[in-house]
Amino acid sequence: MTTRRRGFLQTLGTLALGSAVPAPLFAQQGKVKIGLMLPYTGTFAQLGVAITNGFKLAVAEEGGKLGGREIDYVTLDDESDPSKAADRANQLVTRDRVDVLVGTVHSGVQMGIVKIARESGVLHIIPNAGVAAATGELCAPNIFRTSFANAQTTYPMGKVLVDRKVKNVVTLTWKYAAGEEAVAGFRDSFTKGGGNIVKELWLPFPNVEFQSLLTEIASLKPDAVFVFFAGGGAAKFLRDYQAAGLKGRIPLYGSGFLTDGILEAAGDAAEGVETTLHYGDGLETPRNNAFRVAYVRAYKIAPDVYAVQGYDAGLLLAAGMRAVKGDIGRKKEIIAAMEKAEIDSPRGKWKMSRAHNPVQDMYLRKVTNKENKVTGVAIKALDYPPASACKMPG
Ligand code: PHB
């Protein structure tokens, strides 16, 4: 195109906008584009759906708008496949031009998204994946998490078992970042308190062939078993643990993902299992009850921890957008408002650490009559791994 012709088209564009309307105001009146990059297929499919539902419920409660602006959603199934993650995130930012990128569930996929978020500077909210680096050595002003760091959910369980004088434990999980960090958090508090890890067992993600590992556990005869599993894999593990005759013989513990969102699928096999997590569906507070009623009314299904994390991502973005009256271009001010926000969450009120990860109470829960009943607070206001791992770029 010649320079003259380009100049002509630019003039036409300006005329079309109308000279009385300043361009920024015009931009502000359009929809805000939000990319939802989540798993909608595979073992974490229902986690992606719950996060999407929770996010949209928060927006609906704001009258369907954030900072007065309507929302346009672009959804993309990440299949929990790390090998395609960076390309997919880049597609949302570069081709679809999303203003905000929300995702994801799987820690390996998250690393690909974090790379693109850091390179592009797009405003990014993580509604689940707990990989430490995202709010640790790779922390950035535009990256926020409304869920947890993997080890944050398991460190409290090590302490619980030390207090109960449990001595010998076998751990079992998927061999990928989330599993490794979950076991590391448990190991840290458990061994510091004098506990002994007899053996660490692993299987590749998302493999659910547990049989030979259960046979090995039976022959090791530990005092307890500690696991990290989630989604469809968690339900199958609980059923297999019972079928192998281990339930009731060797107490089973885990982070709360083991029993969240899968209580119908697991049936009897989940009853009595104790876990630690930043939420419990049986949390008896007016805030949680109101959320649960609204969620069931909207989706005809009970919410779980993933729904809460998606909902809180919506609340966080609402706080940012309110501060700038919907002017998504004022990113520094949005970030400042999100850093300061106190999130009135169904899990209890919480705020961001300086690394942009929630500082939050970790509950002890016990599955009772198909509900994760909260039996106590294992650790209050936990910031772990400590935010000091993050050297926030200026
Ligand atoms: C993760 O990969 O970070 C992950 C996945 C599912 C969970 C928790 C953590 O429930």
Residues whose N, C-alpha, C, O or C-beta is under 5 A from the ligand:
A	BS01	PHB	V105 H106 S107 A129 G130 V131 A178 A230 F257
